[in-house]
Amino acid sequence: MWLERVVHPDDRERTLACWMTAVADKGVYDLEYRIRRHDGQYRWFKTRGVPIRDGEGRIEEWFGTCTDIEDEKRAVEALRAADRRKDEFLARLAHELRNPLAPIRNALQILKMPRVDAATAERSRDMMERQVHHLVRLVDDLLDVSRVMRGKIVLRRERTELATVVARAVETVQPLVDAQRHELSVRLPPESLLLNADSVRLVQVVGNLLTNAAKYTEPGGHIRLTADRDGDVAVLRVRDDGIGIAPDMLPHVFELFVQADHATTKTQGGLGIGLTLVKNLVNLHGGTVEAQSDGPGRGGGSSSSGSRSWCRGWTGSKAVTR
């Protein structure tokens, strides 16, 4: 039977039912289903059949069309997936913005209380300062992503020592590393590596890679940052023994609104925009960035590479994250 030869097994029952209904009702046949092509590949087609009747209303033949809509189907699914990621991102954003507000509100209530001792007041102010700093950083990241995506960021290139960039990035992520009881090791080449780059943006790049590794590694994990010279290119790698990345997620980890669907990611928070910033900032410097992982539970890494030459500037970036 033709249906068994060319129609996808999952679509045969409804295809046959639609055809039998059209024949019985002598009506129009209209359906989308997958058809096997000559090369054995199944693709989505939209088929429509119209009965041609004689003068007495009897069906003499069927006239129909069969249109390949595979690309349209994929485009629609991609839009739906993007819409889902956007909704998930907005939910995470609301959560991340709300989280610091509760302790700030509690601290304000404490400070309004009569006879608050100096130590309690100082702790409350310190806590409020930390939460405000978190909110500022969150908003700054959102603004940076918006500027990057619209091409509004202008690099302020200068003669930059890679060791200084790494030191500043490590300083920003050290509280998170300490809180998670991670062991962070750094290995840099003995000779100086000078880059023609925006040092502030490179600190963001390295800091986000380290933050990503720290957040998605179980407490007490190991994170290793290394830098090497490959000709005129500086190669930076961040490796960890964290939760790893599923193979189908690897090509998408640097995309906006993408965050791995893993139980641990739900508890670690974050908006999933850090790696998007990394990719775009590295690309602005003329570099590249990639993620590697052997799969869930096997850790991974990210690497970025760029020119070490003050004259040539940043030309590549090869990073390895979780």
QUIQUI-V676508 format. One record per helix or strand. SS is the DSSP state (~ for helix, > for strand). FROM is the first residue (numbers start at 1). TO is the last residue. If there is no record, write none. Layout:
BEGIN
<<SS | FROM | TO> <SS | FROM | TO>>
END
This chain:
BEGIN
<<~ | 2 | 6> <> | 7 | 7> <~ | 9 | 25> <> | 29 | 36> <> | 42 | 53> <> | 59 | 68> <~ | 70 | 112> <~ | 118 | 149> <> | 158 | 161> <~ | 162 | 179> <> | 183 | 187> <> | 194 | 197> <~ | 199 | 215> <> | 222 | 230> <> | 233 | 240> <~ | 247 | 250> <~ | 263 | 268> <~ | 274 | 284> <> | 288 | 293> <> | 300 | 307> <> | 319 | 321>>
END
